[in-house]
Amino acid sequence: MVLAVDAGNYKVAFGLFDGMGPPTRTLALSSESLGTESLAERLDHALEAMESEAESIQGACVASVVPALTGALASTLAGICGRVLILDWQSAPGIKIRYEPPSDLGPDRIANAIALYEMYGGPACAVDLGTATNFDVVSADGDFAGGAIAPGLGTSAQSLFDRAARLRDPGLKPPTSALGRSTAECLRSGILLGYSGLVDRVVELLESEAGPFTTVVATGGLAELVAPLCRTVHRVHPHLTLEGLNIAYHRWQE
């Protein structure tokens, strides 16, 4: 079994893989809960929650955008399974990084690009809808060709609610109409339809420069909510980042 770990600012996602394909088990924990002093214990509990044991883990691949957590994860996982790939622009196997400076490119975006090209070919685009919305483009040759970054839907909406005293979170669900007849309906329409428009416009511009795309894939926590409202998104792939980490690990082992 291979353990893939995607460590973000607010959430750490785990995926267990038995060979290639989708993960057999997944789990998400808050980044805050993985205090480095008890990290080994927390990881043991995470494996138990995924119905696995440390002895079954042959190796791990980590993408971390939290420097304080990266080293702790590397050393703790090395103690569990021995072989650990910390994915970054220098260690990424089988992909050329066309980005300046390459050290600025997040490892989660590298993982997305690896999975995207492996599964769908290129040119193609992944839209990762999380704290930020990352648009990650791979070329026909499988290179990371660039992309775009926008504030995440949830990040933008929460900023609005924090700053506008009379506007409250209506609960994000697909609007039944663009023409809202209550404040809650207006917020759902403006936020979700407006954000789907942002996604479509950015994808169209990226495709005009780097396409035509073989596919546009949405991933991340808000993908299933936003993707059906977008005309440019072809499919939702919930675990694209974790699958990219698993692919990277197997390439590294070859």
Secondary structure in CASP SS format (residue, H / E / C, confidence):
PFRMAT SS
TARGET T0000
AUTHOR 0000-0000-0000
METHOD secondary structure of the structure
MODEL  1
M C 1.00
V E 1.00
L E 1.00
A E 1.00
V E 1.00
D E 1.00
A E 1.00
G C 1.00
N C 1.00
Y C 1.00
K E 1.00
V E 1.00
A E 1.00
F E 1.00
G E 1.00
L E 1.00
F E 1.00
D C 1.00
G C 1.00
M C 1.00
G C 1.00
P C 1.00
P C 1.00
T C 1.00
R E 1.00
T E 1.00
L E 1.00
A E 1.00
L E 1.00
S E 1.00
S H 1.00
E H 1.00
S H 1.00
L C 1.00
G C 1.00
T H 1.00
E H 1.00
S H 1.00
L H 1.00
A H 1.00
E H 1.00
R H 1.00
L H 1.00
D H 1.00
H H 1.00
A H 1.00
L H 1.00
E H 1.00
A H 1.00
M C 1.00
E C 1.00
S C 1.00
E C 1.00
A H 1.00
E H 1.00
S H 1.00
I C 1.00
Q C 1.00
G E 1.00
A E 1.00
C E 1.00
V E 1.00
A E 1.00
S E 1.00
V C 1.00
V C 1.00
P H 1.00
A H 1.00
L H 1.00
T H 1.00
G H 1.00
A H 1.00
L H 1.00
A H 1.00
S H 1.00
T H 1.00
L H 1.00
A H 1.00
G H 1.00
I H 1.00
C H 1.00
G C 1.00
R C 1.00
V E 1.00
L E 1.00
I E 1.00
L C 1.00
D C 1.00
W C 1.00
Q C 1.00
S C 1.00
A C 1.00
P C 1.00
G C 1.00
I C 1.00
K C 1.00
I E 1.00
R C 1.00
Y C 1.00
E C 1.00
P C 1.00
P H 1.00
S H 1.00
D H 1.00
L C 1.00
G C 1.00
P H 1.00
D H 1.00
R H 1.00
I H 1.00
A H 1.00
N H 1.00
A H 1.00
I H 1.00
A H 1.00
L H 1.00
Y H 1.00
E H 1.00
M H 1.00
Y H 1.00
G C 1.00
G C 1.00
P C 1.00
A E 1.00
C E 1.00
A E 1.00
V E 1.00
D E 1.00
L E 1.00
G C 1.00
T C 1.00
A E 1.00
T E 1.00
N E 1.00
F E 1.00
D E 1.00
V E 1.00
V E 1.00
S C 1.00
A C 1.00
D C 1.00
G C 1.00
D C 1.00
F E 1.00
A E 1.00
G E 1.00
G E 1.00
A E 1.00
I E 1.00
A E 1.00
P E 1.00
G C 1.00
L H 1.00
G H 1.00
T H 1.00
S H 1.00
A H 1.00
Q H 1.00
S H 1.00
L H 1.00
F H 1.00
D H 1.00
R H 1.00
A C 1.00
A C 1.00
R C 1.00
L C 1.00
R C 1.00
D C 1.00
P C 1.00
G C 1.00
L C 1.00
K C 1.00
P C 1.00
P C 1.00
T C 1.00
S C 1.00
A C 1.00
L C 1.00
G C 1.00
R C 1.00
S C 1.00
T H 1.00
A H 1.00
E H 1.00
C H 1.00
L H 1.00
R H 1.00
S H 1.00
G H 1.00
I H 1.00
L H 1.00
L H 1.00
G H 1.00
Y H 1.00
S H 1.00
G H 1.00
L H 1.00
V H 1.00
D H 1.00
R H 1.00
V H 1.00
V H 1.00
E H 1.00
L H 1.00
L H 1.00
E H 1.00
S H 1.00
E H 1.00
A H 1.00
G C 1.00
P C 1.00
F C 1.00
T C 1.00
T C 1.00
V E 1.00
V E 1.00
A E 1.00
T E 1.00
G C 1.00
G C 1.00
L C 1.00
A H 1.00
E H 1.00
L H 1.00
V H 1.00
A H 1.00
P H 1.00
L H 1.00
C C 1.00
R C 1.00
T C 1.00
V C 1.00
H C 1.00
R E 1.00
V E 1.00
H C 1.00
P C 1.00
H C 1.00
L H 1.00
T H 1.00
L H 1.00
E H 1.00
G H 1.00
L H 1.00
N H 1.00
I H 1.00
A H 1.00
Y H 1.00
H H 1.00
R H 1.00
W H 1.00
Q H 1.00
E C 1.00
END
